[in-house]
C-alpha cells in the first residue's frame, strides 16, 4: 500500500472511530438529555432547551422524557396550548400523568394552574405519586415512604400473611408540603422473619395499594438471608427492567451505594427533583421498592458533580444542606448521620447477626491532593470506629460509595487511592481492635468484580464492587481482580448463612438477564485475626 492510500485509510479509520465514539457517547448519556434541558430551563434558556429536545425527538419521535421536557419549557413560556398538546401526546405514549403533578412544581405551575390542564386532570385522577417505598425494616418494625399530589392523610394497614396467629395493625400520617409532599409511616409490634400483607390508603381513594414484605430475622441471632447491592443507576428506559430482575431474587434488602439517579446540579433543586421523580414513576421500580427494604447512600453524581467533594464545613458550600434535604425527602433510611447538627447520609443497620455500616464519602470529603485528605471527616470516622468496636455481628459489611482497592481507576485520586492514609487508619483499627468478619463492598466503577486487599498484620480483606445497575456507559476490566464482568448491566448479591458451624457468605454477580456470572464463597474462619499471617 503506498503512503497516500495508507494516509487516507488511516484518516478514514480515525473519522470512523470518532463517529462511533460520538454516537456511543450520545447513547450512553441518555440519562443527561432531558436532565440538562431542565437545567437550561431553570437558567431561563427556554429556546435552547426546546431546540435540544426537538432535535432529539427527530431521532426518537416517541421519547417520553423529551415530550415531558417540552411540556416544562412551554409551561415556562406560558404557552399553555402548546404545553397541553405535549401533555396529551406524552400521556397517550404511556408517560404516567402523575409526572406533571409531581413537578418540579415551580416550573410547571403556569400549566397546572391553567383551566385546560385542570379540565384534563379531572379525567386522570391521581393522588399517590410515588411509593410506597419499604424501609427501616427490623425484626419487629417497618416504615413506608410515600409522596402525594398535595398534603393528604395516608394510612397503612398491616395483616400477617401466613398461618401464624391473627395479627393486624394500623398507622396513620399526613404528607408534608415542606418535605416535598412526602410522609414516612412506621409500624411496630411485628414478629421476626414473618410475612405480612399491607394496604396503603390515600384519603378519598376507593382502592388501596397492596403489598407484601417479610421482617428481618431475630436481631443478633444466626440467620440465612440475602441482600442485593449496586450503584450506577442512570435512567435508561430499556434497562429499567433491572428492578424486576433483582426483585425476582426476593432479597431481604437492597443497598443503593451511590450514583443512584445522576443529578450533577447541586445548586438546582428542580433538576434534582426531576431526576428523582422520573425514576420513582417507573412501574418496575415502584413494584420493586414496595416489597424490598431499601437503604441508600450517595456518591458524587447525586451529591455534587463528577469526582467532587463537599469539604469539612457543615454549611459551606451553601448548597450542601439543601441537597441533603432533597436526599432525605426521597429515601427511607433509619437515620441520616447526626441530623441537622451533623448532616450527612451515613447510618448503620443489622439483619440477624450481620451488621452493615453505610458510609458517606462526599459531604465532608476534602480535596484529595491536600494535606492529610479525608473522605469521611473526623465525626463520621469516630462514629464508624465506635460502631465497629461495639459490633457483635458475625459479619460486618463496610459499604463505601467508591472502591477500597488501589489501581481500580488508573490515574484518579477519587477512590480510596486518593485517601491512602485514612484507609490505612481504618484497616489498622480493624487489626488493633481484633475485629473479625469484615467484608468490603463498593460501587462507582461501571462493572462488577471481586478483589482482595492483602494485609501484613491482619487477614486478607475481600472487596465486592458493583455499579452498573442501569447504566449504558461501561468501564473496562482492570487486571488484578479475582473476576470481573462488564458485558451487560448487573448487580451484586450477598448470601449469608450464619447458622453453619463456620458461618459463610457468598457473593454472586447476576446480570440484567438473570444469568449468574460469577460466584465466590467465604467462610468466617478466613476473616479472622487468629488465622491471619
C-alpha positions in Angstrom: 0.0 0.0 0.0 1.5 3.4 -1.0 1.8 6.2 1.5 -1.0 8.3 0.1 -3.5 5.4 0.2 -2.3 4.5 3.7 -2.8 8.0 4.9 -6.4 8.1 3.5 -7.1 4.7 5.2 -5.8 6.0 8.5 -7.9 9.1 8.3 -10.9 7.1 7.4 -10.4 4.8 10.4 -9.9 7.8 12.7 -13.0 9.5 11.5 -15.0 6.3 11.8 -13.7 5.8 15.3 -14.6 9.3 16.2 -18.1 9.0 14.8 -18.6 5.7 16.6 -17.3 7.1 19.8 -19.5 10.2 19.4 -22.6 8.0 18.7 -21.8 5.8 21.7 -21.3 8.8 23.9 -24.6 10.3 22.9 -26.3 7.0 23.5 -24.7 6.4 26.9 -25.6 9.9 28.0 -29.3 9.4 27.6 -29.7 10.0 31.3 -28.4 13.5 30.7 -30.5 14.5 27.7 -33.6 15.9 29.3 -31.9 16.5 32.7 -29.6 19.1 31.0 -32.6 20.6 29.2 -34.3 21.1 32.6 -31.2 22.8 33.8 -31.4 25.2 30.8 -35.0 25.9 31.7 -34.0 26.7 35.2 -31.5 29.2 33.8 -34.2 30.8 31.6 -32.7 29.4 28.3 -36.0 28.1 27.1 -35.4 28.3 23.4 -32.1 26.4 23.8 -33.9 23.7 25.8 -36.7 23.4 23.3 -34.2 23.0 20.4 -32.3 20.4 22.3 -35.4 18.3 22.9 -36.9 18.8 19.4 -33.6 17.7 17.9 -33.7 14.5 20.0 -37.3 13.9 19.0 -36.3 14.0 15.3 -34.3 10.8 16.0 -36.6 9.3 18.6 -40.2 10.6 17.9 -41.7 8.7 20.8 -39.2 9.7 23.5 -41.3 10.4 26.5 -38.7 12.3 28.5 -38.3 14.8 25.7 -42.0 15.3 25.5 -42.1 15.9 29.2 -39.3 18.4 28.9 -41.2 20.3 26.2 -44.2 20.5 28.5 -42.0 22.1 31.1 -40.4 24.5 28.7 -43.7 25.7 27.1 -45.2 26.0 30.6 -42.4 28.4 31.5 -43.1 30.3 28.2 -46.8 30.4 29.3 -47.7 28.8 26.0 -50.4 26.6 27.6 -51.9 25.3 24.3 -48.6 24.0 23.1 -47.7 22.6 26.6 -51.1 20.8 26.7 -50.5 19.3 23.2 -47.3 17.7 24.5 -49.1 16.6 27.7 -51.7 14.7 25.7 -49.0 13.3 23.4 -46.9 12.1 26.3 -49.8 10.5 28.3 -51.0 8.8 25.1 -47.5 7.4 24.7 -47.5 5.9 28.2 -46.0 8.6 30.5 -47.8 8.5 33.8 -49.9 11.6 34.2 -48.7 11.9 37.7 -45.3 13.2 36.3 -47.0 16.5 35.6 -48.4 16.7 39.1 -45.1 15.8 40.8 -43.2 18.5 39.1 -40.8 20.2 39.5 -43.9 22.1 40.7 -42.5 25.6 40.4 -41.6 25.0 36.7 -45.0 23.5 35.9 -47.1 25.9 37.9 -48.2 28.1 34.9 -49.6 24.9 33.3 -51.1 23.2 36.3 -52.9 26.5 37.3 -54.5 26.7 33.9 -58.1 25.9 33.2 -57.2 23.5 30.3 -54.9 21.4 32.5 -57.4 21.2 35.4 -60.1 20.0 33.0 -57.7 17.3 31.6 -56.7 16.4 35.1 -60.2 15.6 36.2 -60.1 12.7 33.7 -56.8 11.5 35.2 -57.5 11.1 38.9 -54.1 10.7 40.7 -53.4 11.1 44.4 -50.5 8.9 45.2 -47.5 10.0 43.1 -44.6 7.9 44.3 -44.1 4.9 46.6 -44.8 3.1 48.8 -41.1 2.5 49.5 -40.4 0.0 52.2 -37.6 0.9 54.5 -36.2 0.6 58.0 -37.3 -3.0 58.4 -36.1 -4.7 61.6 -37.2 -7.9 63.3 -40.2 -6.1 64.7 -41.0 -3.0 62.6 -41.0 -1.3 59.2 -41.6 2.1 57.7 -43.4 3.2 54.5 -42.4 6.3 52.5 -45.0 7.9 50.1 -45.5 11.1 48.1 -48.9 12.5 47.2 -50.2 15.2 44.9 -50.9 17.5 47.8 -50.9 17.3 51.6 -53.1 14.3 52.3 -53.9 11.8 55.0 -52.4 8.3 54.4 -52.9 5.1 56.3 -51.1 1.8 56.3 -52.9 -1.4 57.5 -50.8 -4.5 58.3 -52.0 -8.1 58.4 -49.9 -11.3 58.8 -49.8 -13.4 55.6 -49.0 -16.8 57.0 -50.6 -19.5 59.3 -49.5 -17.6 62.4 -52.0 -16.3 64.9 -54.0 -13.4 63.6 -52.3 -10.0 63.7 -53.3 -6.6 62.5 -52.0 -3.1 63.0 -52.6 0.3 61.5 -50.6 3.6 61.3 -51.7 7.0 60.0 -49.9 10.1 58.9 -50.1 13.1 56.7 -47.8 14.1 53.8 -46.0 17.4 54.3 -45.6 20.2 51.7 -42.4 21.3 53.5 -41.0 17.8 52.8 -42.0 17.7 49.2 -45.4 16.2 49.9 -43.9 13.0 51.5 -44.5 11.1 54.7 -42.9 8.2 56.4 -45.3 5.9 58.3 -43.9 3.5 61.0 -45.5 0.3 62.2 -44.1 -1.9 65.0 -45.1 -4.9 67.1 -44.3 -7.3 64.3 -42.6 -10.7 64.7 -39.2 -11.7 63.4 -38.9 -13.4 60.0 -42.6 -13.2 59.3 -44.6 -12.4 56.2 -47.0 -9.5 56.2 -49.5 -8.1 53.8 -50.2 -4.3 53.8 -52.6 -1.9 52.3 -51.8 1.8 51.7 -54.8 4.0 51.7 -54.7 7.6 50.5 -57.7 9.6 51.8 -60.5 9.5 49.3 -59.2 6.6 47.2 -61.7 3.8 46.5 -58.9 1.1 46.4 -55.7 0.8 48.3 -52.2 0.0 47.1 -51.4 -3.6 48.2 -48.0 -5.0 49.1 -46.2 -7.8 50.9 -43.0 -7.9 52.9 -41.0 -10.0 55.3 -39.5 -8.8 58.6 -35.8 -9.4 59.3 -34.6 -12.4 61.2 -34.3 -12.1 65.0 -31.8 -9.5 66.0 -28.4 -10.9 66.9 -29.4 -14.4 66.1 -27.9 -16.7 63.3 -29.8 -16.5 60.1 -29.9 -17.4 56.4 -30.8 -14.5 54.1 -29.6 -12.5 51.0 -29.1 -8.8 50.3 -28.6 -7.1 46.9 -26.4 -4.1 46.2 -25.1 -1.8 43.5 -24.7 1.7 42.1 -24.6 3.3 38.7 -28.3 3.5 38.1 -28.6 6.2 35.4 -32.1 6.5 34.0 -32.2 4.2 30.9 -35.7 3.1 29.8 -34.6 -0.1 28.2 -32.7 -1.1 31.3 -35.4 -0.3 33.9 -36.3 -4.0 33.8 -33.3 -4.5 36.1 -35.6 -3.8 39.0 -37.8 -6.8 38.0 -34.6 -9.0 37.8 -33.5 -8.0 41.3 -37.0 -8.4 42.7 -37.1 -12.0 41.4 -34.4 -13.0 43.9 -36.5 -11.7 46.9 -33.6 -10.1 48.7 -34.4 -9.0 52.3 -32.9 -5.6 51.4 -31.2 -3.7 48.6 -28.4 -1.3 49.1 -28.0 1.7 46.8 -24.4 2.7 47.0 -24.4 5.9 45.0 -24.8 7.4 41.6 -28.4 6.4 42.1 -30.1 8.9 39.8 -27.3 11.1 38.4 -28.1 14.7 39.1 -24.8 16.7 38.8 -26.5 20.0 39.5 -26.1 20.6 43.3 -27.3 24.2 43.1 -30.6 23.5 41.1 -33.3 21.9 43.2 -35.6 21.5 40.3 -33.1 19.4 38.4 -32.6 17.2 41.5 -36.3 16.7 41.8 -36.7 15.9 38.1 -34.0 13.1 38.4 -35.7 11.5 41.4 -39.2 11.8 40.0 -38.6 10.1 36.7 -37.1 7.1 38.4 -39.8 7.0 41.1 -42.5 7.0 38.5 -41.3 3.9 36.7 -43.7 1.0 37.3 -40.8 -1.6 37.6 -39.1 0.5 40.3 -42.3 1.2 42.2 -43.1 -2.5 42.4 -39.5 -3.3 43.5 -39.3 -0.8 46.3 -42.8 -1.7 47.6 -41.7 -5.1 48.7 -37.9 -4.8 49.2 -36.4 -2.9 52.1 -34.3 -0.1 50.6 -31.2 1.6 52.0 -29.3 4.3 50.2 -26.2 6.4 50.4 -25.0 8.9 47.8 -21.9 9.4 45.6 -20.6 12.3 43.6 -23.3 12.4 40.9 -26.1 12.5 43.4 -24.4 15.0 45.8 -22.3 17.3 43.7 -20.5 16.9 40.3 -18.2 14.3 38.9 -15.4 13.4 41.4 -16.4 16.4 43.6 -16.3 16.9 47.3 -18.2 19.0 49.9 -15.4 20.0 52.3 -15.1 19.9 56.1 -17.6 22.7 56.8 -21.3 21.9 57.6 -22.8 24.9 55.8 -20.2 25.5 53.1 -20.7 25.5 50.2 -24.3 26.8 50.8 -25.8 24.1 48.5 -24.9 21.2 50.8 -27.8 21.5 53.3 -30.5 21.8 50.5 -29.1 18.9 48.6 -29.1 16.9 51.8 -32.8 17.8 52.5 -33.7 16.7 49.0 -31.9 13.4 49.5 -33.8 12.8 52.8 -37.1 13.6 51.0 -36.5 10.8 48.5 -35.3 7.9 50.6 -36.3 5.9 53.7 -33.2 5.3 55.8 -33.1 4.6 59.6 -31.4 7.9 60.2 -29.2 10.4 58.4 -25.8 10.9 60.1 -26.1 13.3 63.0 -29.3 15.1 61.9 -29.4 18.9 61.5 -26.4 19.3 63.8 -24.2 17.0 61.8 -25.7 16.4 58.3 -24.7 13.6 56.1 -26.1 10.2 54.9 -24.1 7.6 56.9 -26.0 5.1 59.1 -25.9 1.5 60.2 -28.4 -1.3 60.5 -28.4 -5.1 61.2 -30.1 -8.2 59.7 -29.9 -11.1 62.1 -26.3 -11.3 63.3 -24.8 -9.3 60.3 -24.1 -5.6 60.8 -24.0 -3.1 57.9 -22.2 0.2 58.0 -23.2 2.6 55.2 -20.6 5.4 54.6 -20.9 8.9 53.3 -17.9 9.6 51.1 -18.8 13.1 49.9 -20.3 15.5 52.4 -17.1 16.1 54.5 -14.6 14.9 51.8 -11.6 17.2 51.4 -9.6 17.7 48.2 -7.5 14.5 47.6 -4.4 16.5 46.8 -4.5 18.5 50.1 -2.6 17.9 53.3 -3.9 14.9 55.2 -7.0 14.5 53.0 -10.1 12.9 54.5 -13.0 11.2 52.8 -15.1 10.6 55.9 -14.3 13.5 58.2 -13.5 13.2 61.9 -17.1 12.9 63.2 -18.1 10.1 60.8 -14.8 8.3 61.4 -15.3 8.3 65.1 -18.8 7.1 64.6 -17.5 4.2 62.5 -14.9 3.2 65.0 -17.3 3.3 67.9 -19.9 1.2 66.0 -17.3 -1.3 64.8 -15.9 -1.7 68.3 -19.4 -2.3 69.7 -20.5 -4.7 66.9 -21.1 -8.3 67.9 -22.0 -9.2 64.3 -20.7 -12.5 62.8 -20.0 -10.5 59.7 -19.5 -6.7 59.4 -20.2 -5.1 56.0 -18.5 -1.8 55.3 -20.3 -0.1 52.4 -18.4 2.6 50.5 -19.6 4.6 47.5 -16.1 4.3 45.9 -13.7 1.3 45.7 -11.4 0.4 48.5 -8.7 -1.4 46.4 -5.9 0.6 44.8 -5.5 0.7 41.0 -9.1 0.2 40.0 -9.4 3.7 38.5 -6.0 4.4 37.0 -4.7 7.9 37.3 -7.6 9.0 39.7 -7.5 10.0 43.3 -11.2 9.8 43.6 -11.5 6.3 45.1 -9.7 5.4 48.4 -6.5 5.5 46.3 -6.5 9.3 47.0 -7.0 8.8 50.7 -4.4 6.2 51.5 -3.6 7.4 55.0 -7.2 7.4 56.1 -7.8 3.9 54.5 -4.8 2.6 56.4 -6.2 4.2 59.6 -9.4 2.2 59.2 -7.7 -1.1 58.3 -5.2 -0.7 61.1 -8.1 -0.1 63.5 -9.6 -3.4 62.5 -6.4 -5.1 63.3 -5.5 -3.4 66.6 -9.1 -3.9 67.7 -9.1 -7.6 66.5 -12.3 -7.1 64.6 -13.1 -10.2 62.6 -15.6 -10.9 59.8 -15.2 -7.7 57.8 -16.4 -7.6 54.2 -15.9 -4.5 52.0 -18.5 -3.5 49.3 -18.4 -0.5 47.0 -19.7 1.0 43.7 -18.7 3.8 41.3 -16.9 1.7 38.6 -19.4 0.6 35.9 -18.7 -3.1 36.2 -19.0 -5.8 38.9 -15.9 -7.5 40.3 -14.2 -9.2 43.3 -10.8 -8.2 44.7 -8.6 -8.9 47.6 -6.5 -6.5 49.7 -3.6 -8.2 51.4 -2.7 -7.1 54.9 0.6 -7.7 56.6 -0.8 -7.6 60.1 -4.3 -8.9 59.5 -6.4 -11.2 57.5 -6.9 -10.7 53.7 -9.8 -8.3 53.1 -12.3 -9.1 50.3 -14.0 -6.3 48.3 -17.0 -6.8 46.2 -17.8 -3.9 43.8 -20.9 -3.4 41.6 -22.0 -0.3 39.8 -23.7 -0.9 36.5 -27.3 -1.3 37.5 -28.9 0.5 34.6 -26.0 2.5 33.0 -25.2 2.2 29.4 -21.7 3.5 29.9 -19.2 0.8 30.8 -15.8 0.9 32.5 -13.2 -1.6 31.3 -12.0 -4.5 33.4 -8.8 -3.9 35.3 -6.2 -6.6 35.9 -5.8 -7.9 39.4 -9.4 -8.8 40.2 -10.4 -12.4 41.2 -13.0 -12.0 38.5 -14.9 -9.1 36.8 -17.9 -8.5 34.5 -19.0 -5.6 32.3 -20.7 -7.1 29.3 -24.2 -6.2 30.5 -25.9 -4.4 33.4 -25.5 -6.4 36.7 -25.9 -6.3 40.4 -24.2 -7.9 43.4 -26.0 -10.4 45.6 -24.7 -11.3 49.1 -25.9 -14.6 50.6 -25.3 -15.0 54.3 -25.7 -18.3 56.2 -24.5 -17.8 59.8 -26.3 -20.9 61.0 -23.3 -23.0 60.0 -20.6 -24.1 62.5 -18.3 -22.0 60.3 -20.6 -19.2 59.0 -20.3 -18.4 55.4 -21.2 -15.7 52.8 -21.4 -16.0 49.0 -21.0 -13.1 46.6 -22.8 -13.5 43.2 -22.7 -11.3 40.1 -26.1 -11.5 38.3 -26.8 -9.7 35.1 -29.9 -8.0 33.9 -31.0 -11.1 32.0 -30.9 -13.0 35.3 -27.8 -15.0 34.4 -25.4 -16.0 37.2 -22.0 -14.8 36.0 -19.5 -15.3 38.9 -19.7 -16.6 42.4 -17.3 -16.7 45.4 -17.9 -18.2 48.9 -16.0 -17.2 52.0 -16.1 -18.7 55.5 -15.9 -16.7 58.7 -12.7 -18.6 59.6 -11.0 -16.9 56.6 -11.8 -13.5 58.1 -10.2 -13.9 61.5 -7.1 -12.4 63.1 -6.4 -15.8 64.7 -6.0 -17.2 61.2 -4.1 -14.1 59.8 -0.5 -14.4 58.8 
